Amino acid sequence: MESIQVKKGTTTVGIVCKDGIILAADKRATVGGLIADKKSQKIFTINDRMAITMAGTVSDAQLLYKLIKAELRLKQLRTEREPNVKESANLLAGMIYGNIRKFSVIPGISHFLLAGVDAEGFHLYDLFADGSITEIDDYVSSGSGSVMAYGVLETMYRKDLTVKDALTIAVRSVSAAISRDTGSGEGIDAVSITSEGVKTVFHKTIDTSVKV
């Protein structure tokens, strides 16, 4: 039977700061050993106060993003209050757990970092591909380039980072992954989550073409 090719490959980073959270990701999606997409969006806004990064099988990750966004909106309408970050992360973790355990010819592997701000402060959650959930109090990376990214994060992270400082570290960590990981490349996007909400704070495309 002919093998089914799916888009994947990623480096994503989340950093907790004293005044917010930074999320960053590269822009490359691969199919096998080929680059399938050079403009892949890997950071998505759930609402004004929460955002996620995605890694893994693109189709599953995109569908789960659409589902969690819709479910949180319905929950808000039913309860007449905005869901906090913890219950939002738990809801998405349940969706991931169910998705990975469905029989499919395409493995439904998806890995998310979810960050947000609510009345209790700033929160960053690592939602692993098996549906497990871990609250992060410093930094985390996911995807095929995470090994390289962790080298930068381990060296440069400190507890008193500001969002501005963390942005520099996040960009450097994703850049390190792009330099060594074939599944990561083409550029870097980053958003901040502060008391003012979600905001795009960095966008850079890398031109790898050779001009004569």
Helices and strands as residue ranges (DSSP letters): E 12-17, E 20-26, E 29-31, E 34-37, E 43-47, E 50-56, H 58-79, H 85-100, E 110-118, E 121-127, E 133-136, E 139-142, H 146-156, H 163-180, E 187-194, E 197-205
